[in-house]
Amino acid sequence: MLLQMAVKAVNDSAGPDGLVPTLLVYGAFPKMSELDPPSPTIAQRATAIRKAMEEVNRLRANRQIKDALSTRNGPATASLHDLPLNSDVLVWREGNANKNGKWTGPFTLLSIQNETCSVQLPSGPTNFRSTVVKPYRKDDVPETFPPIDFPSQTTSHQSIPSSPTQNIPNSTPQRTGTPPPTMEPHRILRSSLKSRIRTNLSQIPIDVSNGNSDLTFIYDMQEPTLHASQLPHILTESFTESRRKEINGLLEKGVFKVVSISDIPLNSRIFNTRFVDKIKHPGTNKAFKKSRLVVQGYNDEGKFMILTQAPTIQRSSQRILLALASMLQGNGVNLYLRDISQAYVQSSTNLNRIIFVQPPLEVELPPNTVWQVLKPLYGLAEARNHWFSTYHRHHIEKLEMSPSTYDPCLLYSIKDCMGIVGMQTDDTLFLADKIFADKEQKELKIAKFLAKDREQLTINTPLKFNGGIATLLNNTIMLQQTQQAQNLHLIGTRDIDMPCAKGKTKKRATPKDQYIAQRARGAYIASICQPEASFDLSFAAQVVNPKEDDAKALNKRIQWQIENPKRGLKFVKLELNSLRIITFTDASFANNADMTSQIGYVIVLADSKNNANIIHWSSIKCKRVTRSVLASELYAMALGFDISAAIKATLSKILQKSIPLIICTDSKSLFDCLVKLGTTREKRLMIDIMSLRDSYERREITEIIWIEGNSNPADAMTKSKACRALKELIDTNKVNLKVMEWVDRKCFEP
């Protein structure tokens, strides 16, 4: 209020030239009435003036700080100090009246003391600051830079100045008496191009800066100082069209809203955005360029206050799909892969928090405006959760599917049609008959989900899903992971440049860094299709500070994986009428470095002819304290039964028949405790024993069998030595049970 009164008083009073601003604008003085409030006192006026001056001083200080930050550094004087005496130099002299300053000379340099140079002028020796003196070279021109030859080929939408002194924006005016920065001509050109880089999408420059702000190029222009061999490889691939397509798609879906910076709440963060460019299917006739706009939300503090984790399909569910596909193919049932385009932005729900982003350079917005993100976008922590909710609800409501009991990403439908779906973010692998496949296609169009063409598993068309590659070979399906196997390397004893993902290289990786990277890559392959490597990699995961012996042990397993890149799982056809689940469990007491026990299991689907498909396995360190071999074996069986019971319940609902569950162990003491109603000295074990007994009595466990140790495939989950039983199971898809003892129970269907 006081500031408004002060401004009003200034506008209504005469200025230094005798002019009244209000009179100039409105042509008359404001009408005064007796109803107007009384004039403020002198103290009030003084207070208003003081506050106004404080505001002016604050604005002036901010402007001075901005000018200082944007002002270029002074010219480098190191070359001047290195000159010998009596060398020729140029001196910057100010212009008179309306004339510009210029470099004059050459003159003789007499001496240099600190930053003061003594120069011999025609009028005699004169002292100058080193900032206005520079060495004289024959190719220097005192007046101005020579014109730069530009390429003759220019596009209609892009005009290139014929001289670097034309149309070069300069946001920071030079101070009087300060010589202009001694920039090289190609740097002046580069500065001019940067000032005009915000253009429409038809004029997108190729930005390959990679963190270096000097590397910005125009598509139809060449700089004489750069050669093709020095340019990044991506310069040969223009992503103009793919970036335009990405931006247009986001704008059509209403992902953004333009807001003014003044409307943004205080202390709000404005995230940056960037394009992720990639060539899909390189080297094939299906290759195409793809660009994705990503929010750089790696340092988002707000993500810790919301739910960001979204379910992903479990490995066991993925292998169950392949096992069922191998059994049901030929009966009008096929395996398909569906890929959703721009999945996150197709979510039906909007963001629950306010996110502001700076648009990329290719998008020109009005000054002082940014984007507010309304819908989930790649790079935001909660985007995946929004999409999962949308797509999962679509399958349940529109396709009338039911989720499995243990994995929300595994859904099935048995109402009038047969369909089993596995969801992995924007990819879905589903086994379906023709009715369900047509229904899925129809509902997808009704929901207006943008998706690629559906792929079907054939001999010539493998399917890539969740890191694994499924290939159809005759009547069997092969699951492999060959891409990561090519990136495996042995661990060295010294620092090396280690290849990383996406063609990148980590400089001077220490042996510990190599150990961690190769351990993770090997474990990833083992979790998909190489159960033989599970124990060694699980054992290596327990090492915090690896030593030479640890590296040698891991190198042995890595070398095996390098030599067997195509080692995978094969899924053969099984008889549905005699289908059963067999779970092998095993444990090793106190065999880890910290004296803990290693427990594991292998779960297979088998038929009456002993044909079998591996669907799940595990090798982990037992987190519970074990004081005996019996305790370790019991915890391993409890762990294996837990997941086996869930798989049994899901398969029984999908196939609409009861699936027997058989548990095999090579521990005689555990077998006796379960089937002979024995007891143990360690009473805390009775909780798990009574639970298994109860399931055994209610026929949730059809049989418990004591088998010979050499025929137990789960032995490979707890010991480093080679397991012949597991190798034969993978190679032949046959189960060879050497039964030692079992209970003859009457057949009973619960």
Secondary structure as UniProt FT lines:
FT   HELIX           2..12
FT   TURN            16..17
FT   HELIX           21..26
FT   TURN            34..35
FT   HELIX           42..70
FT   HELIX           78..81
FT   TURN            85..86
FT   STRAND          88..93
FT   TURN            97..98
FT   STRAND          102..113
FT   TURN            114..115
FT   STRAND          116..121
FT   TURN            122..123
FT   STRAND          124..129
FT   HELIX           130..132
FT   STRAND          133..135
FT   TURN            138..139
FT   TURN            156..157
FT   TURN            164..165
FT   TURN            176..177
FT   HELIX           185..195
FT   HELIX           201..203
FT   STRAND          206..207
FT   TURN            210..211
FT   TURN            213..214
FT   STRAND          216..217
FT   TURN            219..220
FT   TURN            224..225
FT   HELIX           228..230
FT   HELIX           233..236
FT   HELIX           240..252
FT   TURN            253..254
FT   STRAND          256..260
FT   HELIX           261..263
FT   TURN            266..267
FT   STRAND          270..271
FT   STRAND          273..280
FT   TURN            282..283
FT   TURN            285..286
FT   STRAND          288..295
FT   TURN            298..299
FT   HELIX           301..305
FT   HELIX           315..328
FT   TURN            330..332
FT   STRAND          333..340
FT   TURN            341..343
FT   HELIX           344..346
FT   STRAND          355..357
FT   TURN            361..362
FT   TURN            367..368
FT   STRAND          369..373
FT   TURN            378..379
FT   TURN            381..382
FT   HELIX           383..397
FT   STRAND          402..403
FT   TURN            408..409
FT   STRAND          410..413
FT   STRAND          419..424
FT   TURN            425..426
FT   STRAND          427..433
FT   HELIX           434..446
FT   TURN            447..448
FT   STRAND          455..456
FT   STRAND          463..465
FT   TURN            466..467
FT   STRAND          468..473
FT   TURN            474..475
FT   STRAND          476..480
FT   HELIX           484..487
FT   STRAND          496..499
FT   HELIX           501..503
FT   STRAND          505..509
FT   HELIX           511..529
FT   HELIX           531..533
FT   HELIX           534..540
FT   TURN            541..542
FT   HELIX           548..563
FT   TURN            565..566
FT   STRAND          569..571
FT   TURN            577..578
FT   STRAND          580..588
FT   TURN            589..590
FT   TURN            593..594
FT   STRAND          598..606
FT   TURN            608..609
FT   STRAND          611..621
FT   HELIX           629..655
FT   STRAND          661..665
FT   HELIX           668..675
FT   HELIX           683..685
FT   HELIX           686..697
FT   TURN            698..699
FT   STRAND          703..707
FT   HELIX           709..711
FT   HELIX           713..717
FT   HELIX           724..732
FT   STRAND          739..741
//
